[in-house]
Amino acid sequence: MEKRTFLKLTGLVATGAVVAPTLSFCSNTSSSDSESNMSKTTALGAEFTLPTLSYGYADLEPHIDAMTMELHHSKHHAGYTKNLNAGILGNSRFEGKTIEQILGEVKPGAEDATVRNNGGGYYNHCLYWEILAPQAGGNPTGAVADSINKSFGNWEACREALTNAAGTVFGSGWAWLCVDSNKSLFVTSTANQDNPLMTGIVENKGIPIVGIDVWEHAYYLKNQNRRADYLKSFFDVLNWEGVNKRLLSA
């Protein structure tokens, strides 16, 4: 997104309602479904819904500012959700499938561009919110700590690999910590809203357990062009409980 468009959108934040922090999962189900999660299979035609957050927009400060959080969630993620639903409506290839199934089946090229871009944006941000929390950060704990030590030697080496992957994305994209088919962890990056679930699109396929958004809308209001500062702040709110849940489900 062009910088001037991004800055123009920030003016809309002041008129938008703040989403109440309650639940932190995404699915193609009603938001009232207490079993909602990203893997839920639903009946044909059900829509994906924008998740509310398990924390308030200001709760990640001073690491990630409230206005960035509000714009990121209520404008950008909401837009991906709306456009994903429009893209799969009436498309028998995708209707009634989980977001993981959809992303595994999208193809390169113009035919699936809407579903690929917005489906990736929907899933990626669902994951992003789940692995952030106030009073988080620090060293990994639980099963993910053991997996990191096994795959990288220690958390410092893993963090360095993630920081390098995120810092060297040209333009917009994501850096990922993923589980491969052998249950080992690896670091990779993707452009735009692609992610490692996509078959035939990404070089390194796996199940993401950490995703670092390096689109400008994730950090530009606070950090401007200083992506490195944002990356340091990201690790200060990285929620190891959420990462462990994703690792165990993977």
HELIX and SHEET records of a PDB file:
HELIX    1   1 LYS A    3  VAL A   13  1                                  11    
HELIX    2   2 ALA A   66  LEU A   71  1                                   6    
HELIX    3   3 HIS A   72  HIS A   77  3                                   6    
HELIX    4   4 ALA A   78  ILE A   88  1                                  11    
HELIX    5   5 ILE A   99  GLU A  105  1                                   7    
HELIX    6   6 ALA A  113  GLU A  130  1                                  18    
HELIX    7   7 GLY A  142  PHE A  152  1                                  11    
HELIX    8   8 TRP A  155  GLY A  167  1                                  13    
HELIX    9   9 GLU A  216  ALA A  218  5                                   3    
HELIX   10  10 TYR A  220  ASN A  223  1                                   4    
HELIX   11  11 ARG A  227  ASP A  236  1                                  10    
HELIX   12  12 TRP A  240  SER A  249  1                                  10    
SHEET    1   A 3 LEU A 185  ALA A 191  0                                        
SHEET    2   A 3 GLY A 173  VAL A 179 -1                                        
SHEET    3   A 3 ILE A 207  ASP A 213 -1                                        
END                                                                             
